[in-house]
Amino acid sequence: MDRIVLDTNCLLASLSRKGNFFNVWRGLIEGKFALCYSNDILLEYEEIISMKTNAEIATHVIQAIVNSPYTIKIDPRDNYGGCR
């Protein structure tokens, strides 16, 4: 399975069903690839999504990422956590 890291703006753009990049979010949910994330990335996702939408949506997105079997939590100090 391919592994990716999403820029916060890319993640935000992928959340709208009407958007051109919804296939990225759908691909994550369907397991077409694995999303690599760190604690710092999650904090940034939550902050920006809360600002651009609201805290409830941000919480749901973060929970979906953390609870997905298609995500990999990494420690960036640990040789990219295997997400090269």
C-alpha positions as CSV (number, residue, x, y, z in Angstrom):
1,M,0.0,0.0,0.0
2,D,1.3,3.4,-0.9
3,R,1.9,5.8,2.0
4,I,1.3,9.5,1.8
5,V,1.6,12.7,4.0
6,L,-0.9,15.4,3.3
7,D,-0.3,19.1,3.6
8,T,-3.0,20.7,5.8
9,N,-4.4,22.7,2.9
10,C,-4.6,19.5,0.8
11,L,-6.5,17.7,3.5
12,L,-8.8,20.6,3.9
13,A,-9.5,20.7,0.2
14,S,-10.3,17.0,0.2
15,L,-13.0,17.2,2.8
16,S,-15.8,18.7,0.7
17,R,-17.9,16.2,-1.3
18,K,-18.4,18.9,-3.9
19,G,-14.7,19.7,-4.2
20,N,-12.3,18.5,-6.9
21,F,-10.1,16.7,-4.4
22,F,-12.7,14.7,-2.5
23,N,-11.3,11.5,-4.1
24,V,-8.3,12.0,-1.8
25,W,-10.4,11.7,1.4
26,R,-12.4,8.9,-0.1
27,G,-9.2,7.1,-1.0
28,L,-8.1,7.3,2.6
29,I,-11.4,6.0,3.9
30,E,-11.5,3.2,1.4
31,G,-7.9,2.1,2.1
32,K,-6.4,3.0,-1.3
33,F,-3.3,4.4,0.5
34,A,-2.1,4.9,4.1
35,L,-1.9,8.4,5.5
36,C,1.2,9.0,7.7
37,Y,0.8,11.5,10.5
38,S,2.6,12.7,13.6
39,N,1.3,14.5,16.7
40,D,2.5,17.8,15.3
41,I,0.6,17.2,12.0
42,L,-2.6,16.3,13.8
43,L,-2.4,19.5,15.9
44,E,-1.9,21.6,12.7
45,Y,-4.8,19.8,11.0
46,E,-7.1,20.4,14.0
47,E,-6.1,24.1,14.3
48,I,-6.6,24.9,10.6
49,I,-9.7,22.9,10.1
50,S,-11.3,24.5,13.2
51,M,-10.4,28.0,11.8
52,K,-11.7,27.2,8.3
53,T,-14.8,25.3,9.4
54,N,-15.6,24.6,13.0
55,A,-14.2,22.7,16.0
56,E,-16.8,19.9,15.6
57,I,-15.8,19.1,12.1
58,A,-12.1,19.3,13.1
59,T,-12.7,16.8,15.9
60,H,-14.5,14.4,13.6
61,V,-11.7,14.6,11.0
62,I,-9.0,14.0,13.7
63,Q,-11.0,11.0,15.1
64,A,-11.4,9.5,11.6
65,I,-7.7,9.8,11.0
66,V,-6.6,8.4,14.4
67,N,-9.1,5.5,14.3
68,S,-8.6,4.6,10.7
69,P,-6.9,1.3,10.0
70,Y,-5.4,3.1,7.0
71,T,-3.3,5.6,8.9
72,I,0.2,5.3,10.4
73,K,1.3,7.4,13.3
74,I,5.0,8.2,12.9
75,D,7.7,9.9,14.9
76,P,9.5,12.2,12.5
77,R,12.7,11.9,14.6
78,D,12.7,8.2,13.9
79,N,13.9,7.9,10.3
80,Y,10.6,9.1,8.8
81,G,8.7,6.4,10.7
82,G,8.9,4.2,7.7
83,C,6.9,6.6,5.5
84,R,9.3,7.3,2.7
